[in-house]
Amino acid sequence: MSFNNVINKKYTYLKYSDKSNNQTLLFFLDKNAVCTSILMICSFSIKNEKTKEFNAIYQSNGKNKWINKRNGKDYLIEMKDETWSCIITIERDK
Protein backbone atom coordinates (compact mmCIF):
# COMPACT_ATOMS: atom_id res chain seq x y z
CA MET A 1 0.00 0.00 0.00
CA SER A 2 1.24 3.47 -0.73
CA PHE A 3 0.19 6.71 0.90
CA ASN A 4 -1.79 9.19 -1.22
CA ASN A 5 -1.68 12.81 -0.16
CA VAL A 6 -5.22 14.22 -0.12
CA ILE A 7 -6.71 17.55 0.87
CA ASN A 8 -10.34 17.67 1.91
CA LYS A 9 -11.92 20.53 3.87
CA LYS A 10 -14.84 18.43 5.12
CA TYR A 11 -13.05 15.31 6.43
CA THR A 12 -9.62 14.53 7.81
CA TYR A 13 -8.40 11.18 6.57
CA LEU A 14 -5.41 9.17 5.43
CA LYS A 15 -5.61 7.41 2.07
CA TYR A 16 -3.65 4.35 0.98
CA SER A 17 -3.90 2.42 -2.31
CA ASP A 18 -2.28 -0.77 -3.51
CA LYS A 19 -0.22 -0.89 -6.70
CA SER A 20 -2.82 -2.83 -8.66
CA ASN A 21 -5.65 -0.45 -7.65
CA ASN A 22 -7.65 -3.37 -6.21
CA GLN A 23 -7.88 -1.77 -2.77
CA THR A 24 -8.05 1.72 -1.34
CA LEU A 25 -8.10 2.32 2.41
CA LEU A 26 -9.38 5.51 4.03
CA PHE A 27 -8.75 6.09 7.73
CA PHE A 28 -11.09 8.83 9.01
CA LEU A 29 -9.69 10.87 11.88
CA ASP A 30 -11.31 13.06 14.51
CA LYS A 31 -9.98 16.49 15.54
CA ASN A 32 -7.43 14.76 17.81
CA ALA A 33 -6.12 12.61 14.91
CA VAL A 34 -7.70 9.45 16.38
CA CYS A 35 -9.13 7.01 13.85
CA THR A 36 -12.93 6.85 14.13
CA SER A 37 -13.69 4.62 11.14
CA ILE A 38 -12.13 2.85 8.19
CA LEU A 39 -13.51 2.61 4.68
CA MET A 40 -12.05 0.04 2.32
CA ILE A 41 -12.93 0.17 -1.37
CA CYS A 42 -12.18 -3.12 -3.13
CA SER A 43 -12.60 -4.40 -6.63
CA PHE A 44 -15.07 -7.26 -7.04
CA SER A 45 -12.12 -9.47 -8.01
CA ILE A 46 -10.99 -9.69 -4.37
CA LYS A 47 -14.42 -9.73 -2.67
CA ASN A 48 -14.41 -13.51 -2.12
CA GLU A 49 -10.90 -13.34 -0.69
CA LYS A 50 -11.97 -10.61 1.78
CA THR A 51 -15.09 -12.56 2.76
CA LYS A 52 -13.02 -15.69 3.51
CA GLU A 53 -10.53 -13.59 5.48
CA PHE A 54 -13.25 -11.96 7.58
CA ASN A 55 -15.03 -15.29 8.17
CA ALA A 56 -11.77 -16.76 9.46
CA ILE A 57 -10.86 -13.99 11.91
CA TYR A 58 -14.09 -12.27 12.96
CA GLN A 59 -17.40 -13.37 14.47
CA SER A 60 -20.28 -13.36 11.97
CA ASN A 61 -23.04 -10.84 12.71
CA GLY A 62 -25.38 -11.49 9.77
CA LYS A 63 -24.93 -11.59 6.02
CA ASN A 64 -21.75 -9.71 5.07
CA LYS A 65 -21.40 -8.39 8.64
CA TRP A 66 -18.86 -9.25 11.31
CA ILE A 67 -17.92 -8.18 14.83
CA ASN A 68 -14.32 -7.64 15.90
CA LYS A 69 -13.93 -7.71 19.69
CA ARG A 70 -10.75 -5.87 20.63
CA ASN A 71 -9.62 -4.39 23.94
CA GLY A 72 -13.11 -4.60 25.43
CA LYS A 73 -14.71 -2.81 22.48
CA ASP A 74 -16.81 -4.13 19.61
CA TYR A 75 -16.21 -3.01 16.05
CA LEU A 76 -18.76 -3.61 13.29
CA ILE A 77 -17.44 -4.65 9.88
CA GLU A 78 -19.90 -4.47 7.00
CA MET A 79 -19.46 -5.28 3.32
CA LYS A 80 -21.77 -3.80 0.65
CA ASP A 81 -21.78 -4.08 -3.11
CA GLU A 82 -21.87 -0.79 -4.96
CA THR A 83 -22.06 -0.20 -8.70
CA TRP A 84 -18.32 -0.34 -9.42
CA SER A 85 -16.80 -1.82 -6.28
CA CYS A 86 -17.28 -3.48 -2.93
CA ILE A 87 -17.30 -1.15 0.09
CA ILE A 88 -16.18 -2.37 3.51
CA THR A 89 -16.72 -0.17 6.57
CA ILE A 90 -15.21 -0.69 9.99
CA GLU A 91 -16.44 1.39 12.91
CA ARG A 92 -17.06 1.08 16.59
CA ASP A 93 -20.37 -0.64 17.35
CA LYS A 94 -22.74 1.81 18.99
Residue pairs with C-beta under 8 A, 6 or more apart in sequence:
1 16
1 17
1 18
1 23
1 25
2 16
2 17
2 18
2 19
3 14
3 15
3 16
4 15
4 16
4 17
6 13
6 15
11 28
12 28
12 29
12 30
12 31
12 33
13 26
13 27
13 28
13 29
14 26
14 27
14 29
15 24
15 25
15 26
15 27
16 24
16 25
16 27
17 23
17 24
17 25
18 24
21 43
22 42
22 43
22 45
22 46
23 40
23 41
23 42
23 43
23 46
24 40
24 41
25 38
25 39
25 40
26 38
26 39
26 40
26 41
27 35
27 38
28 35
28 36
28 37
28 38
28 39
29 35
29 36
30 36
36 91
36 92
37 89
37 90
37 91
37 92
38 89
38 90
38 91
39 87
39 88
39 89
39 90
40 87
40 88
40 89
40 90
41 85
41 86
41 87
41 88
42 50
42 85
42 86
42 87
42 88
43 85
43 86
44 81
44 85
44 86
46 86
47 79
47 81
47 86
50 79
50 86
50 88
51 64
51 79
54 66
54 77
54 79
55 66
57 68
58 66
58 67
58 68
58 77
59 66
59 67
59 68
59 69
60 66
60 67
61 67
61 76
64 78
64 79
64 80
65 76
65 77
65 78
65 79
66 76
66 77
66 78
67 74
67 75
67 76
67 77
67 93
68 74
68 75
68 77
68 90
69 75
73 92
73 93
74 92
74 93
75 90
75 91
75 92
75 93
76 89
76 90
76 91
76 92
76 93
77 88
77 89
77 90
78 88
78 89
79 86
79 87
79 88
80 86
80 87
80 88
80 89
81 87
